[in-house]
Amino acid sequence: MDDRVIEDILWAQADQLSQGQPGFASPERVDEPESLASLMRLAEETQRVLAPVEPSPAFVNQLGKNLVARMSDSSREMSRRVRRAVLLVAAALGSVVSVVSAIGVVIYLVRQRNKRYPIQS
């Protein structure tokens, strides 16, 4: 029997068990390997033993509060990062403006000097 057929049989078993129906613990066909039968029996026994668990309302409430608090903290941290980035960009732009202004002043002064004292050839 190929792996695909075994996989399909196990999926069918899991579907039946998850819907609360008893599985087919013994293989229906003779050519199915014993390991498949044991896997199917194990799945059915596990389904019988496991009981569904539901968290208490207090736990759910506390978990919700914790998640909201963490999201709030992370959004505050993101706001700090954004403010810091904006400040750094503004400082960089201010520096660029200062340098460009200094170059402009130097060019202006050189032109004014050349107008007053033209170079004579």
N, CA, C and O atoms as a GROMACS GRO file, in nm:
protein
  484
    1MET      N    1   0.086  -0.117   0.000
    1MET     CA    2   0.000   0.000   0.000
    1MET      C    3   0.091   0.124   0.000
    1MET      O    4   0.188   0.131   0.076
    2ASP      N    5   0.059   0.219  -0.085
    2ASP     CA    6   0.147   0.336  -0.093
    2ASP      C    7   0.112   0.438   0.015
    2ASP      O    8   0.007   0.431   0.078
    3ASP      N    9   0.204   0.530   0.036
    3ASP     CA   10   0.190   0.628   0.144
    3ASP      C   11   0.067   0.716   0.128
    3ASP      O   12   0.007   0.757   0.227
    4ARG      N   13   0.030   0.745   0.006
    4ARG     CA   14  -0.085   0.833  -0.018
    4ARG      C   15  -0.214   0.768   0.032
    4ARG      O   16  -0.298   0.836   0.092
    5VAL      N   17  -0.231   0.639   0.009
    5VAL     CA   18  -0.351   0.568   0.056
    5VAL      C   19  -0.353   0.565   0.208
    5VAL      O   20  -0.458   0.588   0.269
    6ILE      N   21  -0.238   0.537   0.269
    6ILE     CA   22  -0.230   0.536   0.415
    6ILE      C   23  -0.265   0.673   0.471
    6ILE      O   24  -0.338   0.684   0.570
    7GLU      N   25  -0.212   0.777   0.407
    7GLU     CA   26  -0.241   0.913   0.452
    7GLU      C   27  -0.390   0.943   0.442
    7GLU      O   28  -0.447   1.003   0.534
    8ASP      N   29  -0.453   0.903   0.333
    8ASP     CA   30  -0.597   0.926   0.316
    8ASP      C   31  -0.678   0.853   0.423
    8ASP      O   32  -0.774   0.908   0.477
    9ILE      N   33  -0.639   0.731   0.454
    9ILE     CA   34  -0.710   0.654   0.558
    9ILE      C   35  -0.695   0.722   0.694
    9ILE      O   36  -0.792   0.733   0.769
   10LEU      N   37  -0.574   0.766   0.725
   10LEU     CA   38  -0.552   0.833   0.854
   10LEU      C   39  -0.628   0.964   0.863
   10LEU      O   40  -0.680   0.998   0.969
   11TRP      N   41  -0.635   1.040   0.751
   11TRP     CA   42  -0.712   1.165   0.751
   11TRP      C   43  -0.860   1.136   0.775
   11TRP      O   44  -0.927   1.207   0.850
   12ALA      N   45  -0.912   1.032   0.711
   12ALA     CA   46  -1.052   0.996   0.731
   12ALA      C   47  -1.077   0.958   0.876
   12ALA      O   48  -1.179   0.996   0.935
   13GLN      N   49  -0.984   0.883   0.934
   13GLN     CA   50  -0.994   0.845   1.076
   13GLN      C   51  -0.997   0.970   1.164
   13GLN      O   52  -1.081   0.983   1.253
   14ALA      N   53  -0.905   1.063   1.138
   14ALA     CA   54  -0.898   1.187   1.217
   14ALA      C   55  -1.025   1.268   1.202
   14ALA      O   56  -1.074   1.325   1.300
   15ASP      N   57  -1.080   1.276   1.081
   15ASP     CA   58  -1.205   1.351   1.060
   15ASP      C   59  -1.318   1.292   1.141
   15ASP      O   60  -1.394   1.365   1.205
   16GLN      N   61  -1.330   1.160   1.138
   16GLN     CA   62  -1.438   1.096   1.214
   16GLN      C   63  -1.422   1.123   1.364
   16GLN      O   64  -1.518   1.155   1.433
   17LEU      N   65  -1.299   1.109   1.413
   17LEU     CA   66  -1.277   1.130   1.556
   17LEU      C   67  -1.301   1.275   1.596
   17LEU      O   68  -1.355   1.301   1.704
   18SER      N   69  -1.261   1.370   1.512
   18SER     CA   70  -1.280   1.512   1.547
   18SER      C   71  -1.427   1.552   1.546
   18SER      O   72  -1.465   1.651   1.609
   19GLN      N   73  -1.509   1.477   1.474
   19GLN     CA   74  -1.653   1.506   1.471
   19GLN      C   75  -1.728   1.432   1.582
   19GLN      O   76  -1.850   1.436   1.588
   20GLY      N   77  -1.652   1.363   1.670
   20GLY     CA   78  -1.715   1.294   1.782
   20GLY      C   79  -1.766   1.156   1.746
   20GLY      O   80  -1.828   1.090   1.830
   21GLN      N   81  -1.743   1.110   1.625
   21GLN     CA   82  -1.788   0.977   1.584
   21GLN      C   83  -1.677   0.877   1.614
   21GLN      O   84  -1.559   0.912   1.613
   22PRO      N   85  -1.715   0.754   1.641
   22PRO     CA   86  -1.610   0.655   1.663
   22PRO      C   87  -1.534   0.630   1.533
   22PRO      O   88  -1.592   0.630   1.424
   23GLY      N   89  -1.406   0.609   1.546
   23GLY     CA   90  -1.325   0.582   1.428
   23GLY      C   91  -1.338   0.437   1.388
   23GLY      O   92  -1.412   0.361   1.451
   24PHE      N   93  -1.269   0.399   1.284
   24PHE     CA   94  -1.268   0.259   1.241
   24PHE      C   95  -1.133   0.202   1.277
   24PHE      O   96  -1.041   0.197   1.195
   25ALA      N   97  -1.122   0.160   1.404
   25ALA     CA   98  -0.993   0.120   1.462
   25ALA      C   99  -0.933  -0.002   1.395
   25ALA      O  100  -0.811  -0.016   1.394
   26SER      N  101  -1.012  -0.087   1.341
   26SER     CA  102  -0.953  -0.201   1.272
   26SER      C  103  -0.959  -0.174   1.122
   26SER      O  104  -1.062  -0.127   1.072
   27PRO      N  105  -0.852  -0.203   1.052
   27PRO     CA  106  -0.852  -0.175   0.909
   27PRO      C  107  -0.959  -0.255   0.837
   27PRO      O  108  -0.991  -0.368   0.874
   28GLU      N  109  -1.014  -0.193   0.734
   28GLU     CA  110  -1.123  -0.256   0.659
   28GLU      C  111  -1.070  -0.356   0.556
   28GLU      O  112  -1.140  -0.448   0.516
   29ARG      N  113  -0.946  -0.336   0.515
   29ARG     CA  114  -0.893  -0.424   0.411
   29ARG      C  115  -0.780  -0.510   0.468
   29ARG      O  116  -0.709  -0.468   0.559
   30VAL      N  117  -0.765  -0.625   0.416
   30VAL     CA  118  -0.667  -0.720   0.464
   30VAL      C  119  -0.525  -0.676   0.429
   30VAL      O  120  -0.431  -0.706   0.503
   31ASP      N  121  -0.508  -0.606   0.316
   31ASP     CA  122  -0.373  -0.572   0.272
   31ASP      C  123  -0.316  -0.450   0.343
   31ASP      O  124  -0.205  -0.407   0.312
   32GLU      N  125  -0.389  -0.393   0.439
   32GLU     CA  126  -0.336  -0.278   0.513
   32GLU      C  127  -0.236  -0.327   0.616
   32GLU      O  128  -0.260  -0.429   0.681
   33PRO      N  129  -0.125  -0.256   0.633
   33PRO     CA  130  -0.023  -0.302   0.726
   33PRO      C  131  -0.070  -0.290   0.871
   33PRO      O  132  -0.157  -0.210   0.904
   34GLU      N  133  -0.010  -0.372   0.956
   34GLU     CA  134  -0.046  -0.372   1.098
   34GLU      C  135  -0.014  -0.237   1.163
   34GLU      O  136  -0.083  -0.195   1.256
   35SER      N  137   0.092  -0.168   1.114
   35SER     CA  138   0.128  -0.038   1.172
   35SER      C  139   0.015   0.063   1.152
   35SER      O  140  -0.007   0.149   1.237
   36LEU      N  141  -0.055   0.052   1.040
   36LEU     CA  142  -0.168   0.142   1.016
   36LEU      C  143  -0.280   0.112   1.116
   36LEU      O  144  -0.341   0.204   1.170
   37ALA      N  145  -0.306  -0.014   1.139
   37ALA     CA  146  -0.410  -0.052   1.234
   37ALA      C  147  -0.374  -0.002   1.374
   37ALA      O  148  -0.460   0.047   1.447
   38SER      N  149  -0.247  -0.015   1.411
   38SER     CA  150  -0.208   0.031   1.544
   38SER      C  151  -0.217   0.183   1.554
   38SER      O  152  -0.255   0.234   1.659
   39LEU      N  153  -0.184   0.255   1.448
   39LEU     CA  154  -0.199   0.401   1.449
   39LEU      C  155  -0.345   0.441   1.465
   39LEU      O  156  -0.378   0.535   1.538
   40MET      N  157  -0.432   0.369   1.396
   40MET     CA  158  -0.574   0.402   1.404
   40MET      C  159  -0.629   0.372   1.544
   40MET      O  160  -0.711   0.448   1.596
   41ARG      N  161  -0.584   0.262   1.605
   41ARG     CA  162  -0.628   0.230   1.741
   41ARG      C  163  -0.575   0.335   1.840
   41ARG      O  164  -0.647   0.378   1.930
   42LEU      N  165  -0.451   0.375   1.820
   42LEU     CA  166  -0.392   0.476   1.908
   42LEU      C  167  -0.469   0.608   1.899
   42LEU      O  168  -0.494   0.672   2.001
   43ALA      N  169  -0.507   0.648   1.778
   43ALA     CA  170  -0.583   0.772   1.761
   43ALA      C  171  -0.718   0.764   1.831
   43ALA      O  172  -0.761   0.860   1.895
   44GLU      N  173  -0.783   0.649   1.819
   44GLU     CA  174  -0.914   0.635   1.884
   44GLU      C  175  -0.902   0.632   2.036
   44GLU      O  176  -0.984   0.692   2.105
   45GLU      N  177  -0.801   0.565   2.089
   45GLU     CA  178  -0.780   0.561   2.233
   45GLU      C  179  -0.745   0.700   2.287
   45GLU      O  180  -0.792   0.740   2.393
   46THR      N  181  -0.663   0.772   2.212
   46THR     CA  182  -0.626   0.908   2.253
   46THR      C  183  -0.750   0.997   2.255
   46THR      O  184  -0.766   1.078   2.347
   47GLN      N  185  -0.835   0.984   2.157
   47GLN     CA  186  -0.958   1.064   2.151
   47GLN      C  187  -1.046   1.034   2.272
   47GLN      O  188  -1.108   1.125   2.327
   48ARG      N  189  -1.052   0.908   2.312
   48ARG     CA  190  -1.135   0.870   2.428
   48ARG      C  191  -1.079   0.927   2.557
   48ARG      O  192  -1.155   0.970   2.644
   49VAL      N  193  -0.946   0.928   2.571
   49VAL     CA  194  -0.882   0.970   2.696
   49VAL      C  195  -0.882   1.121   2.712
   49VAL      O  196  -0.904   1.172   2.822
   50LEU      N  197  -0.859   1.192   2.604
   50LEU     CA  198  -0.849   1.338   2.613
   50LEU      C  199  -0.986   1.400   2.635
   50LEU      O  200  -1.083   1.365   2.568
   51ALA      N  201  -0.990   1.492   2.728
   51ALA     CA  202  -1.114   1.565   2.754
   51ALA      C  203  -1.096   1.709   2.707
   51ALA      O  204  -0.989   1.767   2.727
   52PRO      N  205  -1.196   1.766   2.645
   52PRO     CA  206  -1.182   1.905   2.602
   52PRO      C  207  -1.166   1.997   2.724
   52PRO      O  208  -1.231   1.978   2.826
   53VAL      N  209  -1.080   2.095   2.710
   53VAL     CA  210  -1.052   2.188   2.819
   53VAL      C  211  -1.090   2.328   2.772
   53VAL      O  212  -1.057   2.370   2.660
   54GLU      N  213  -1.160   2.399   2.860
   54GLU     CA  214  -1.197   2.537   2.828
   54GLU      C  215  -1.139   2.627   2.937
   54GLU      O  216  -1.158   2.601   3.056
   55PRO      N  217  -1.068   2.732   2.897
   55PRO     CA  218  -1.008   2.820   2.999
   55PRO      C  219  -1.115   2.894   3.077
   55PRO      O  220  -1.226   2.918   3.029
   56SER      N  221  -1.079   2.931   3.200
   56SER     CA  222  -1.174   3.003   3.284
   56SER      C  223  -1.193   3.145   3.230
   56SER      O  224  -1.103   3.200   3.167
   57PRO      N  225  -1.310   3.204   3.256
   57PRO     CA  226  -1.334   3.341   3.210
   57PRO      C  227  -1.232   3.440   3.266
   57PRO      O  228  -1.195   3.536   3.198
   58ALA      N  229  -1.186   3.417   3.389
   58ALA     CA  230  -1.087   3.507   3.448
   58ALA      C  231  -0.956   3.502   3.369
   58ALA      O  232  -0.893   3.604   3.346
   59PHE      N  233  -0.916   3.381   3.329
   59PHE     CA  234  -0.794   3.366   3.249
   59PHE      C  235  -0.808   3.436   3.114
   59PHE      O  236  -0.717   3.508   3.071
   60VAL      N  237  -0.921   3.416   3.049
   60VAL     CA  238  -0.944   3.479   2.919
   60VAL      C  239  -0.942   3.630   2.933
   60VAL      O  240  -0.883   3.700   2.850
   61ASN      N  241  -1.006   3.682   3.038
   61ASN     CA  242  -1.009   3.826   3.063
   61ASN      C  243  -0.869   3.881   3.086
   61ASN      O  244  -0.831   3.983   3.029
   62GLN      N  245  -0.790   3.812   3.172
   62GLN     CA  246  -0.654   3.857   3.201
   62GLN      C  247  -0.567   3.850   3.076
   62GLN      O  248  -0.486   3.940   3.053
   63LEU      N  249  -0.582   3.746   2.997
   63LEU     CA  250  -0.505   3.732   2.874
   63LEU      C  251  -0.536   3.848   2.778
   63LEU      O  252  -0.446   3.904   2.716
   64GLY      N  253  -0.664   3.883   2.767
   64GLY     CA  254  -0.702   3.995   2.682
   64GLY      C  255  -0.639   4.126   2.730
   64GLY      O  256  -0.589   4.204   2.649
   65LYS      N  257  -0.642   4.148   2.861
   65LYS     CA  258  -0.581   4.270   2.916
   65LYS      C  259  -0.431   4.274   2.890
   65LYS      O  260  -0.376   4.377   2.854
   66ASN      N  261  -0.365   4.158   2.909
   66ASN     CA  262  -0.220   4.152   2.884
   66ASN      C  263  -0.187   4.182   2.737
   66ASN      O  264  -0.092   4.254   2.708
   67LEU      N  265  -0.266   4.126   2.647
   67LEU     CA  266  -0.242   4.150   2.505
   67LEU      C  267  -0.261   4.297   2.468
   67LEU      O  268  -0.182   4.354   2.393
   68VAL      N  269  -0.366   4.358   2.522
   68VAL     CA  270  -0.391   4.499   2.496
   68VAL      C  271  -0.278   4.584   2.552
   68VAL      O  272  -0.233   4.679   2.487
   69ALA      N  273  -0.232   4.551   2.673
   69ALA     CA  274  -0.122   4.626   2.735
   69ALA      C  275   0.006   4.614   2.652
   69ALA      O  276   0.077   4.713   2.632
   70ARG      N  277   0.034   4.494   2.604
   70ARG     CA  278   0.155   4.477   2.521
   70ARG      C  279   0.146   4.553   2.391
   70ARG      O  280   0.244   4.613   2.347
   71MET      N  281   0.029   4.552   2.329
   71MET     CA  282   0.011   4.626   2.204
   71MET      C  283   0.028   4.775   2.229
   71MET      O  284   0.088   4.846   2.148
   72SER      N  285  -0.024   4.822   2.342
   72SER     CA  286  -0.011   4.963   2.377
   72SER      C  287   0.136   4.999   2.399
   72SER      O  288   0.182   5.103   2.351
   73ASP      N  289   0.208   4.914   2.472
   73ASP     CA  290   0.350   4.939   2.496
   73ASP      C  291   0.429   4.940   2.367
   73ASP      O  292   0.516   5.025   2.347
   74SER      N  293   0.399   4.845   2.278
   74SER     CA  294   0.475   4.839   2.152
   74SER      C  295   0.441   4.957   2.063
   74SER      O  296   0.527   5.005   1.990
   75SER      N  297   0.316   5.006   2.068
   75SER     CA  298   0.283   5.123   1.986
   75SER      C  299   0.349   5.248   2.043
   75SER      O  300   0.389   5.337   1.967
   76ARG      N  301   0.362   5.256   2.176
   76ARG     CA  302   0.434   5.369   2.236
   76ARG      C  303   0.581   5.366   2.196
   76ARG      O  304   0.640   5.469   2.164
   77GLU      N  305   0.640   5.247   2.198
   77GLU     CA  306   0.780   5.233   2.157
   77GLU      C  307   0.796   5.271   2.010
   77GLU      O  308   0.895   5.335   1.973
   78MET      N  309   0.699   5.232   1.927
   78MET     CA  310   0.706   5.269   1.786
   78MET      C  311   0.694   5.420   1.771
   78MET      O  312   0.762   5.479   1.686
   79SER      N  313   0.609   5.484   1.852
   79SER     CA  314   0.596   5.630   1.846
   79SER      C  315   0.727   5.697   1.884
   79SER      O  316   0.767   5.796   1.822
   80ARG      N  317   0.795   5.643   1.985
   80ARG     CA  318   0.926   5.699   2.022
   80ARG      C  319   1.026   5.684   1.909
   80ARG      O  320   1.102   5.777   1.880
   81ARG      N  321   1.026   5.570   1.844
   81ARG     CA  322   1.117   5.548   1.732
   81ARG      C  323   1.088   5.644   1.617
   81ARG      O  324   1.180   5.698   1.555
   82VAL      N  325   0.960   5.663   1.588
   82VAL     CA  326   0.923   5.753   1.479
   82VAL      C  327   0.964   5.895   1.513
   82VAL      O  328   1.020   5.966   1.429
   83ARG      N  329   0.938   5.938   1.637
   83ARG     CA  330   0.979   6.073   1.677
   83ARG      C  331   1.130   6.091   1.667
   83ARG      O  332   1.178   6.194   1.620
   84ARG      N  333   1.204   5.990   1.711
   84ARG     CA  334   1.349   5.997   1.705
   84ARG      C  335   1.397   6.004   1.559
   84ARG      O  336   1.489   6.079   1.528
   85ALA      N  337   1.335   5.927   1.472
   85ALA     CA  338   1.373   5.929   1.330
   85ALA      C  339   1.341   6.065   1.268
   85ALA      O  340   1.421   6.118   1.192
   86VAL      N  341   1.224   6.121   1.302
   86VAL     CA  342   1.188   6.253   1.249
   86VAL      C  343   1.286   6.358   1.298
   86VAL      O  344   1.326   6.446   1.222
   87LEU      N  345   1.325   6.349   1.425
   87LEU     CA  346   1.422   6.444   1.480
   87LEU      C  347   1.556   6.433   1.409
   87LEU      O  348   1.618   6.535   1.377
   88LEU      N  349   1.601   6.311   1.384
   88LEU     CA  350   1.728   6.292   1.314
   88LEU      C  351   1.723   6.346   1.171
   88LEU      O  352   1.818   6.408   1.124
   89VAL      N  353   1.613   6.321   1.101
   89VAL     CA  354   1.597   6.372   0.964
   89VAL      C  355   1.594   6.525   0.966
   89VAL      O  356   1.656   6.589   0.881
   90ALA      N  357   1.521   6.583   1.062
   90ALA     CA  358   1.515   6.729   1.071
   90ALA      C  359   1.652   6.788   1.101
   90ALA      O  360   1.690   6.890   1.044
   91ALA      N  361   1.728   6.723   1.189
   91ALA     CA  362   1.863   6.770   1.220
   91ALA      C  363   1.953   6.761   1.098
   91ALA      O  364   2.032   6.852   1.073
   92ALA      N  365   1.941   6.653   1.022
   92ALA     CA  366   2.022   6.638   0.902
   92ALA      C  367   1.986   6.744   0.799
   92ALA      O  368   2.074   6.803   0.736
   93LEU      N  369   1.856   6.768   0.782
   93LEU     CA  370   1.814   6.872   0.686
   93LEU      C  371   1.862   7.010   0.732
   93LEU      O  372   1.904   7.091   0.651
   94GLY      N  373   1.855   7.035   0.862
   94GLY     CA  374   1.904   7.162   0.915
   94GLY      C  375   2.052   7.179   0.888
   94GLY      O  376   2.097   7.289   0.855
   95SER      N  377   2.128   7.073   0.903
   95SER     CA  378   2.272   7.080   0.874
   95SER      C  379   2.297   7.108   0.727
   95SER      O  380   2.383   7.189   0.692
   96VAL      N  381   2.222   7.041   0.641
   96VAL     CA  382   2.238   7.064   0.497
   96VAL      C  383   2.206   7.208   0.462
   96VAL      O  384   2.278   7.271   0.384
   97VAL      N  385   2.098   7.262   0.519
   97VAL     CA  386   2.060   7.401   0.493
   97VAL      C  387   2.170   7.496   0.541
   97VAL      O  388   2.201   7.594   0.473
   98SER      N  389   2.228   7.467   0.656
   98SER     CA  390   2.336   7.551   0.708
   98SER      C  391   2.456   7.551   0.616
   98SER      O  392   2.513   7.656   0.587
   99VAL      N  393   2.495   7.433   0.569
   99VAL     CA  394   2.611   7.424   0.480
   99VAL      C  395   2.583   7.496   0.348
   99VAL      O  396   2.668   7.570   0.298
  100VAL      N  397   2.465   7.475   0.292
  100VAL     CA  398   2.430   7.542   0.166
  100VAL      C  399   2.426   7.693   0.187
  100VAL      O  400   2.471   7.768   0.100
  101SER      N  401   2.374   7.737   0.300
  101SER     CA  402   2.372   7.881   0.328
  101SER      C  403   2.513   7.937   0.340
  101SER      O  404   2.541   8.045   0.289
  102ALA      N  405   2.601   7.865   0.407
  102ALA     CA  406   2.740   7.911   0.420
  102ALA      C  407   2.807   7.921   0.284
  102ALA      O  408   2.878   8.017   0.256
  103ILE      N  409   2.784   7.821   0.199
  103ILE     CA  410   2.841   7.825   0.064
  103ILE      C  411   2.783   7.943  -0.014
  103ILE      O  412   2.855   8.011  -0.087
  104GLY      N  413   2.654   7.967   0.002
  104GLY     CA  414   2.590   8.081  -0.066
  104GLY      C  415   2.648   8.214  -0.021
  104GLY      O  416   2.669   8.303  -0.103
  105VAL      N  417   2.674   8.228   0.108
  105VAL     CA  418   2.734   8.351   0.160
  105VAL      C  419   2.874   8.370   0.104
  105VAL      O  420   2.910   8.481   0.065
  106VAL      N  421   2.952   8.264   0.100
  106VAL     CA  422   3.088   8.274   0.045
  106VAL      C  423   3.083   8.315  -0.101
  106VAL      O  424   3.159   8.403  -0.144
  107ILE      N  425   2.995   8.254  -0.179
  107ILE     CA  426   2.983   8.290  -0.320
  107ILE      C  427   2.940   8.435  -0.335
  107ILE      O  428   2.994   8.508  -0.418
  108TYR      N  429   2.844   8.477  -0.255
  108TYR     CA  430   2.798   8.616  -0.261
  108TYR      C  431   2.912   8.713  -0.230
  108TYR      O  432   2.930   8.811  -0.302
  109LEU      N  433   2.989   8.686  -0.124
  109LEU     CA  434   3.099   8.774  -0.086
  109LEU      C  435   3.207   8.777  -0.193
  109LEU      O  436   3.264   8.883  -0.221
  110VAL      N  437   3.236   8.664  -0.254
  110VAL     CA  438   3.337   8.661  -0.361
  110VAL      C  439   3.289   8.743  -0.479
  110VAL      O  440   3.368   8.817  -0.537
  111ARG      N  441   3.165   8.734  -0.516
  111ARG     CA  442   3.112   8.813  -0.629
  111ARG      C  443   3.113   8.962  -0.597
  111ARG      O  444   3.148   9.044  -0.681
  112GLN      N  445   3.075   8.997  -0.474
  112GLN     CA  446   3.076   9.138  -0.436
  112GLN      C  447   3.219   9.194  -0.440
  112GLN      O  448   3.240   9.306  -0.485
  113ARG      N  449   3.314   9.116  -0.394
  113ARG     CA  450   3.453   9.160  -0.398
  113ARG      C  451   3.499   9.176  -0.542
  113ARG      O  452   3.571   9.271  -0.574
  114ASN      N  453   3.459   9.085  -0.628
  114ASN     CA  454   3.500   9.094  -0.769
  114ASN      C  455   3.435   9.214  -0.836
  114ASN      O  456   3.493   9.269  -0.929
  115LYS      N  457   3.317   9.256  -0.793
  115LYS     CA  458   3.253   9.374  -0.850
  115LYS      C  459   3.328   9.501  -0.807
  115LYS      O  460   3.348   9.592  -0.887
  116ARG      N  461   3.368   9.504  -0.681
  116ARG     CA  462   3.439   9.623  -0.632
  116ARG      C  463   3.580   9.630  -0.684
  116ARG      O  464   3.629   9.735  -0.724
  117TYR      N  465   3.643   9.518  -0.684
  117TYR     CA  466   3.782   9.513  -0.726
  117TYR      C  467   3.795   9.414  -0.844
  117TYR      O  468   3.841   9.301  -0.825
  118PRO      N  469   3.757   9.456  -0.961
  118PRO     CA  470   3.763   9.366  -1.074
  118PRO      C  471   3.908   9.327  -1.105
  118PRO      O  472   4.001   9.404  -1.082
  119ILE      N  473   3.924   9.211  -1.155
  119ILE     CA  474   4.056   9.162  -1.190
  119ILE      C  475   4.096   9.228  -1.321
  119ILE      O  476   4.024   9.221  -1.421
  120GLN      N  477   4.210   9.292  -1.317
  120GLN     CA  478   4.256   9.361  -1.436
  120GLN      C  479   4.363   9.277  -1.506
  120GLN      O  480   4.454   9.223  -1.443
  121SER      N  481   4.350   9.266  -1.636
  121SER     CA  482   4.446   9.185  -1.706
  121SER      C  483   4.541   9.270  -1.783
  121SER      O  484   4.630   9.219  -1.850
   0.00000   0.00000   0.00000
